[in-house]
């Protein structure tokens, strides 16, 4: 549900239109408000951020996502055999995904085509050294496999 510190994102008139222009005698504005509250909460939950202010660049998208979530709620409650509610829910999820991906707080992972050996036979073989590359002080090996201590 949207917090009292900001007005609802979704518009009841738009939600009513998206859900099939049902008259107020079928679905009251109070019921539509519950749908909008659901849409707001779902949109905030899916984007991981709240509240969105009207000055935020993503506000038009969060408003649209909220309205599609609300419409799916209304359709599911008042027209159970329609798949239109599922379509609106999926559209709202796509919008929220777009907001998350475009957010400056998003994590971008860059990938290159480079592969190490053995996936790339041309790449040098990586061999780790005991002790993280530092000489452990055990002496050096000889060709017959014996170890000679340089210092005891």
C-alpha positions as a Markdown table, in Angstrom:
| # | Residue | x | y | z |
|---|---|---|---|---|
| 1 | Unk | 0.0 | 0.0 | 0.0 |
| 2 | Unk | 1.3 | 3.5 | -0.7 |
| 3 | Unk | 2.4 | 5.3 | 2.4 |
| 4 | Unk | 0.5 | 8.4 | 3.6 |
| 5 | Unk | 3.6 | 10.5 | 2.9 |
| 6 | Unk | 2.9 | 10.6 | -0.8 |
| 7 | Unk | -0.2 | 10.5 | -3.0 |
| 8 | Unk | -1.1 | 7.3 | -4.9 |
| 9 | Unk | 0.8 | 6.7 | -8.1 |
| 10 | Unk | -2.1 | 5.2 | -10.0 |
| 11 | Unk | -5.1 | 7.1 | -11.2 |
| 12 | Unk | -8.5 | 5.5 | -10.5 |
| 13 | Unk | -9.9 | 6.8 | -13.8 |
| 14 | Unk | -7.1 | 5.2 | -15.8 |
| 15 | Unk | -7.4 | 1.9 | -13.8 |
| 16 | Unk | -11.1 | 1.8 | -14.5 |
| 17 | Unk | -10.4 | 2.3 | -18.2 |
| 18 | Unk | -7.7 | -0.4 | -18.3 |
| 19 | Unk | -9.9 | -2.8 | -16.5 |
| 20 | Unk | -12.7 | -2.5 | -19.0 |
| 21 | Unk | -14.6 | 0.7 | -18.2 |
| 22 | Unk | -16.8 | -0.9 | -15.6 |
| 23 | Unk | -19.4 | 1.5 | -14.2 |
| 24 | Unk | -19.2 | 2.8 | -10.6 |
| 25 | Unk | -22.3 | 0.8 | -9.9 |
| 26 | Unk | -20.3 | -2.4 | -10.6 |
| 27 | Unk | -17.0 | -1.4 | -9.0 |
| 28 | Unk | -17.0 | 1.5 | -6.5 |
| 29 | Unk | -14.2 | 4.1 | -6.3 |
| 30 | Unk | -13.4 | 2.6 | -2.9 |
| 31 | Unk | -12.7 | -0.8 | -4.6 |
| 32 | Unk | -10.7 | 0.9 | -7.3 |
| 33 | Unk | -8.7 | 2.7 | -4.5 |
| 34 | Unk | -7.9 | -0.7 | -3.0 |
| 35 | Unk | -6.7 | -1.8 | -6.5 |
| 36 | Unk | -4.5 | 1.3 | -6.8 |
| 37 | Unk | -3.1 | 0.7 | -3.3 |
| 38 | Unk | -2.2 | -2.8 | -4.4 |
| 39 | Unk | -0.7 | -1.5 | -7.6 |
| 40 | Unk | 1.4 | 1.1 | -5.7 |
| 41 | Unk | 2.7 | -1.5 | -3.2 |
| 42 | Unk | 3.5 | -4.0 | -5.9 |
| 43 | Unk | 5.3 | -1.5 | -8.1 |
| 44 | Unk | 7.4 | -0.3 | -5.2 |
| 45 | Unk | 8.2 | -3.9 | -4.2 |
| 46 | Unk | 9.2 | -4.9 | -7.7 |
| 47 | Unk | 11.5 | -1.9 | -8.2 |
| 48 | Unk | 12.9 | -2.0 | -4.7 |
| 49 | Unk | 12.5 | 1.7 | -4.2 |
| 50 | Unk | 10.0 | 4.1 | -2.6 |
| 51 | Unk | 8.6 | 6.6 | -2.6 |
| 52 | Unk | 8.8 | 8.0 | -6.1 |
| 53 | Unk | 8.3 | 11.7 | -6.4 |
| 54 | Unk | 6.6 | 13.4 | -9.3 |
| 55 | Unk | 10.0 | 15.0 | -10.1 |
| 56 | Unk | 11.7 | 11.6 | -10.4 |
| 57 | Unk | 12.6 | 10.6 | -14.0 |
| 58 | Unk | 10.9 | 7.2 | -13.5 |
| 59 | Unk | 7.7 | 8.6 | -12.1 |
| 60 | Unk | 5.7 | 8.2 | -15.4 |
| 61 | Unk | 6.8 | 4.6 | -15.6 |
| 62 | Unk | 6.0 | 3.8 | -11.9 |
| 63 | Unk | 2.6 | 5.4 | -12.4 |
| 64 | Unk | 2.0 | 3.2 | -15.4 |
| 65 | Unk | 3.2 | 0.1 | -13.7 |
| 66 | Unk | 1.0 | 0.8 | -10.7 |
| 67 | Unk | -2.0 | 1.3 | -12.9 |
| 68 | Unk | -1.4 | -2.0 | -14.8 |
| 69 | Unk | -0.9 | -3.9 | -11.4 |
| 70 | Unk | -4.1 | -2.3 | -10.2 |
| 71 | Unk | -6.0 | -3.2 | -13.3 |
| 72 | Unk | -4.8 | -6.8 | -13.0 |
| 73 | Unk | -6.1 | -6.8 | -9.4 |
| 74 | Unk | -9.5 | -5.4 | -10.5 |
| 75 | Unk | -9.9 | -7.9 | -13.4 |
| 76 | Unk | -8.9 | -10.8 | -11.2 |
| 77 | Unk | -11.4 | -9.8 | -8.6 |
| 78 | Unk | -14.3 | -9.1 | -10.9 |
| 79 | Unk | -13.7 | -11.1 | -14.1 |
| 80 | Unk | -12.0 | -14.3 | -13.1 |
| 81 | Unk | -12.2 | -16.0 | -16.5 |
| 82 | Unk | -10.3 | -13.3 | -18.4 |
| 83 | Unk | -6.6 | -13.6 | -19.2 |
| 84 | Unk | -6.5 | -9.8 | -19.6 |
| 85 | Unk | -5.5 | -9.4 | -15.9 |
| 86 | Unk | -2.5 | -11.7 | -16.5 |
| 87 | Unk | -1.5 | -9.7 | -19.5 |
| 88 | Unk | -1.7 | -6.5 | -17.5 |
| 89 | Unk | 0.3 | -8.0 | -14.6 |
| 90 | Unk | 3.0 | -9.1 | -17.1 |
| 91 | Unk | 3.2 | -5.7 | -18.6 |
| 92 | Unk | 3.5 | -4.1 | -15.2 |
| 93 | Unk | 6.4 | -6.5 | -14.4 |
| 94 | Unk | 8.1 | -5.6 | -17.6 |
| 95 | Unk | 7.8 | -1.9 | -16.7 |
| 96 | Unk | 9.3 | -2.5 | -13.3 |
| 97 | Unk | 12.1 | -4.6 | -14.8 |
| 98 | Unk | 12.9 | -1.7 | -17.1 |
| 99 | Unk | 13.0 | 0.7 | -14.1 |
| 100 | Unk | 15.3 | -1.5 | -12.2 |
| 101 | Unk | 17.6 | -2.0 | -15.1 |
| 102 | Unk | 17.8 | 1.7 | -15.9 |
| 103 | Unk | 18.3 | 2.8 | -12.3 |
| 104 | Unk | 21.6 | 4.4 | -11.5 |
| 105 | Unk | 21.8 | 1.9 | -8.6 |
| 106 | Unk | 21.7 | -1.1 | -11.0 |
| 107 | Unk | 24.6 | -3.4 | -11.2 |
| 108 | Unk | 26.1 | -3.9 | -14.6 |
| 109 | Unk | 28.3 | -6.9 | -15.3 |
| 110 | Unk | 30.5 | -6.6 | -18.4 |
| 111 | Unk | 31.5 | -9.8 | -20.1 |
| 112 | Unk | 34.2 | -10.4 | -22.6 |
| 113 | Unk | 34.8 | -13.3 | -25.1 |
| 114 | Unk | 38.2 | -14.1 | -23.5 |
| 115 | Unk | 38.5 | -17.5 | -22.1 |
| 116 | Unk | 41.4 | -19.1 | -20.2 |
| 117 | Unk | 43.0 | -22.5 | -20.9 |
| 118 | Unk | 41.6 | -25.2 | -21.6 |
| 119 | Unk | 38.6 | -23.3 | -23.2 |
| 120 | Unk | 41.0 | -21.2 | -25.1 |
| 121 | Unk | 44.0 | -23.4 | -26.2 |
| 122 | Unk | 45.9 | -20.3 | -27.3 |
| 123 | Unk | 45.8 | -18.8 | -23.8 |
| 124 | Unk | 48.8 | -19.4 | -21.5 |
| 125 | Unk | 48.2 | -22.0 | -18.8 |
| 126 | Unk | 47.7 | -20.6 | -15.4 |
| 127 | Unk | 49.6 | -22.4 | -12.7 |
| 128 | Unk | 49.4 | -21.4 | -9.0 |
| 129 | Unk | 52.4 | -21.5 | -6.9 |
| 130 | Unk | 52.4 | -22.9 | -3.3 |
| 131 | Unk | 52.2 | -20.1 | -0.7 |
| 132 | Unk | 50.6 | -17.6 | -3.1 |
| 133 | Unk | 53.7 | -17.3 | -5.3 |
| 134 | Unk | 56.2 | -16.7 | -2.4 |
| 135 | Unk | 59.1 | -19.1 | -1.9 |
| 136 | Unk | 58.1 | -21.1 | 1.2 |
| 137 | Unk | 61.8 | -21.6 | 2.1 |
| 138 | Unk | 61.8 | -25.4 | 1.6 |
| 139 | Unk | 64.7 | -25.4 | -0.7 |
| 140 | Unk | 64.7 | -26.3 | -4.3 |
| 141 | Unk | 64.1 | -29.6 | -6.1 |
| 142 | Unk | 66.5 | -31.6 | -8.2 |
| 143 | Unk | 66.0 | -33.5 | -11.3 |
| 144 | Unk | 65.8 | -36.8 | -9.4 |
| 145 | Unk | 63.0 | -35.5 | -7.1 |
| 146 | Unk | 65.1 | -35.0 | -4.0 |
| 147 | Unk | 64.9 | -31.7 | -2.1 |
| 148 | Unk | 68.0 | -29.9 | -0.9 |
| 149 | Unk | 67.7 | -27.5 | 1.9 |
| 150 | Unk | 69.6 | -24.3 | 1.3 |
| 151 | Unk | 69.3 | -23.2 | 4.9 |
| 152 | Unk | 68.2 | -25.1 | 8.0 |
